[in-house]
Amino acid sequence: MPRRTDDRAAAASCTEVDSALGVGRLHRYPATGRPRAVLALGHGAGGGVHARDLQAIAHAVPATGIDVVLVEQPWAVAGKKIAPAPARLDAGWLALIAAIKVRDGLPLVVGGRSAGARVSCRTAQEVGASAVIALAFPLHPPGKLQASRIDELTSVDLPIAAIQGGRDVFGTASEVTRAVANYPQIRVTSIADADHGFKVAAAAASTQESALRELVAAVQWESDRLIGC
């Protein structure tokens, strides 16, 4: 049973959701004015909803009329440092997405960063999503190009926006672009000097602030494209 709690992620509201895997949380950042869509984003396997990219999106995108919900998996709420196996991640995600109240007629866009992007791809059609926004999709483990996870991205029969760092050791924007060349439903946007966490080195041509602005602008533009307005 969902229950409202205090503001643990600087969101307008935080709702705890009981599931078979434990308690998860939904951190909701409501749209300014009448919402046009709901964007649900999951976190990675090594971090939580406070990740720089998720927070930048959550604080900027609602101004464009989109409800943003950051989905905090039960393992993260429990304080565990290592994410469980994919089947358990999917089960936790499905329980939390089911608890999001999406107004009739509003499109639901799902996504997330890294492992959260993988989860959203694997379950997008099951939850009735209209599209996917994949942030820092981990195409392969670092240095193991042959261990590709591209099937998780290309098997989704929905429009997908993949936003990748140009220095991401899990798969640069160029690598992902080449991997999806034959899949017109997938568009790739590059954040030039960003790594897997969208962090920019001090010596880079870009700044951290400009990279996050590019990221937010890409999410806003892709959201408009994906929901058709």
N, C-alpha and C positions, 0 to 999 in steps of 0.2 A: 504494500500500500504506500503510494507516494506521500511524503510529509515534508512540509516546508521547514527549512532550518535557517540559520543565520547566513550572512553574506560572506562565504568563505573564499570566493574567488573574485571579489569586487564586482560581482554581478548584481543585477537588480533583485534576483531571487535565486535561492539554491534549494532544490528539492531532493530529498533523499528517497531512493527507490529500493525497496526490498526485492531481492531476487534469490534464486536457488544458489547463486554463487556468492551471496553476501550483499551488503548495501552498496549501491552506486549513487552517484549524484548527477543531477542536471543543473547546470549553471546557465541561467537564462538572461540574455541581454535583449530586451524587447525593442522592436522597431520603433522609430520615431513616426508617429502617425499611424495610419492604417497599414498593417503589414501586407506585403506582396508575396512573401514566401517564408519558409522556415529553412535555415541552414544549420544542420546538426554536424558537429565536428568532434572527432575522437582524438585522443592524445597518443603519443608514441609509447614504445615499450620501455624506454628508459627515462621517461619524464611524465609530467602531468599536464593539467589544464593551464598551468602558469607559463608554459612555453612561450617564447617571445612572439612567434608567428601567430599562435592562437589568440593571445591577448591583444595583439595589434588588430587582428580581424574583428574580435569581439567588441572592441571599443570604437571601431570606425564604421563597420558595415551596417549596423542598425540605423544609422542616419540616412541610409538609402532605402529604408522601408522593408528591411529584412530582419526577422527575428533570428538571432544567433543563439544556439544552445551548445555549450561545451559539455561533452559527455565524459564523465569521469568513471572509469571502470571500477568494479568492486575490488580488484586486487590493489589498485592504487589508493583507494579510500582506506583499505586495511593497512596501508603503510608498507606493503611488500615492495622489494626492490627489483624483482624479476617478474616479467609478465608470464602468464601461463601459456599453455599450448593454444594454437589457433582455434581449435574447436571450443575451448572455454572462453576465449576472447569473443568469438562470434556469439556464444550464448549470452554472455554478459551484455554485449551491445544490443542484441535483439530485445532483451528485457527492458533496457533503458529506452530504446527508441519507441517501444510500445507505450511507454509512460508519457511520452511527449504529446501534449494536446495540440494537434494541428487542426486549425479551423477548416471546416468543409470548403473544398475548392482551392485551398492554398497548396501550391506545389511544395514538396519536401525534397530538398537537396541534401545529400549526405556526403560526408568526407572526413578528412582528418589528416594528421601528419604521420608519416612513416608507417608504423604498424597500424595506426588508426586508419590510414588510407587503404591498407590491405583489407582490414576488416570491412570497411564500407564498400569496397569493391565486391567482396565475397557475398555480401548480404543485401546489396542495393535493390535487387529486383524482389527479394523476399519481403522487404519492408515497404515496397510500393514507391520507391524514390523516383523522382523525375530525372535526376542527373547526379553526377558525382564530381566533387572537387577534391583531387588528390594532391596533398602537399608533401613534397619530398618523398615521393613513392620510392621505396627501397628496391630498386630493380635487381640488385644482387648484393651479397655481403661484400664488404671492402676487400678488393684484391681477388675476388672469386667471380669473374665475369661469366664463367660457364654455368654458375648456379643461378640462372635467371628466373625471376618470378613474373616475367612478362605475361604469362597466361592469366594471372589474376586480373590484370588490367584489360587485356584484350578480350576476355570472355564475357565482359559486361555488355549487354545489349542496350546500352543507354549512352547519351552524350557524356563525355568525360573531359574535364579540364585538369591537366596535370601541370603543376607549378613546381619547377625544380631549380635548385641552385646550380650555378655554373661550375662550382668546385665540390659538388656532392660526391663523396667517395662511395656512396651506395648507388650511384647512378646519376651522372650529370644530365643536364637538359639535352645536350647533344646526343648522349647515349639513348635516352628515352625517346627522343625524336626519331632516331634511326630505327629503334625497336618497334615503333608503332606506325611506321611509314605507310603500311598497307591498311590502316584502320582509320578511315576518315571521321569516325565518331569521336576520336581522341585528339585534342589540341594540347600542345605543350608550350608553356611560357617559361622563359629563362630569367632567373634573377642572377645577373652575371657573376658577381664576386662572392656569392653566398655559398656556405657549406650546407651540410645536411640539416643543421639546426637554423639555417638562414642567418648564420653569424658571418660577419665580414671582418677580415683581418685588418689590423691597423694600417698595414702598408698597401692595402688594395686601392684601386682607383675610385671605387665607390665608398660611401660611408655606411655605417650601420643604419642610420636614420633613413638614408635614401633607399637602401635595400628594402626596408620594411614598408616604406611608402610605395615602392614598386609592387611589392607583394599585395598590399591592401588594394591598390588600384587594379591589379590583375584579378583578384577575387571579386571585386565590384563589377568589373567589366564582364567577366565570365558568368557571374550570377545573372546579370541582365540578359546575356545571350542564352543561357541555359533555361531560364524561366520564360523567355520570349517576350520580355518587355524592358 
